[in-house]
């Protein structure tokens, strides 16, 4: 997210960028974990669609 987008989001939520970063922005480890979980879910979906599940 660009600084301009972050500024717009913070304004929409009724606070400034510093407040958003301090209290609302997810940590990088949380973001990484959610991305890995999404990738693993996608792999499982492909497996189940191809009929190879359980082999």
C-alpha positions as CSV (number, residue, x, y, z in Angstrom):
1,X,0.0,0.0,0.0
2,X,1.4,3.4,-0.9
3,X,1.7,6.2,1.6
4,X,-1.1,8.0,-0.2
5,X,-3.4,5.0,0.0
6,X,-2.5,4.6,3.7
7,X,-3.2,8.2,4.4
8,X,-6.6,7.9,2.6
9,X,-7.5,4.8,4.6
10,X,-6.5,6.4,7.9
11,X,-8.6,9.4,7.1
12,X,-11.6,7.3,6.2
13,X,-11.2,5.4,9.6
14,X,-11.1,8.7,11.4
15,X,-7.5,8.8,12.6
16,X,-4.0,9.6,11.3
17,X,-1.3,7.4,9.7
18,X,0.7,7.1,12.9
19,X,-2.3,5.7,14.8
20,X,-3.1,3.3,12.0
21,X,0.5,2.0,11.9
22,X,0.7,1.7,15.7
23,X,-2.7,-0.1,16.3
24,X,-4.2,-1.4,13.1
25,X,-1.4,-2.5,10.7
26,X,-0.7,-6.2,10.9
27,X,2.8,-7.3,11.7
28,X,4.9,-8.8,8.8
29,X,4.8,-12.2,10.4
30,X,1.0,-12.2,10.5
31,X,0.9,-11.2,6.8
32,X,3.4,-13.9,5.9
33,X,1.4,-16.5,7.8
34,X,-1.8,-15.6,6.1
35,X,-0.2,-15.6,2.6
36,X,1.3,-19.1,3.2
37,X,-2.0,-20.4,4.5
38,X,-3.7,-19.1,1.4
39,X,-1.1,-20.8,-0.9
40,X,-1.5,-24.1,1.0
41,X,-5.3,-23.9,0.7
42,X,-4.9,-23.3,-3.1
43,X,-2.7,-26.4,-3.4
44,X,-5.3,-28.5,-1.6
45,X,-8.1,-27.2,-3.8
46,X,-6.1,-28.1,-7.0
47,X,-5.4,-31.6,-5.5
48,X,-9.1,-32.2,-4.8
49,X,-10.2,-30.9,-8.2
50,X,-7.7,-33.2,-10.0
51,X,-8.9,-36.3,-8.2
52,X,-5.5,-37.1,-6.6
53,X,-6.5,-36.4,-3.0
54,X,-5.4,-39.2,-0.7
55,X,-2.8,-40.7,-2.9
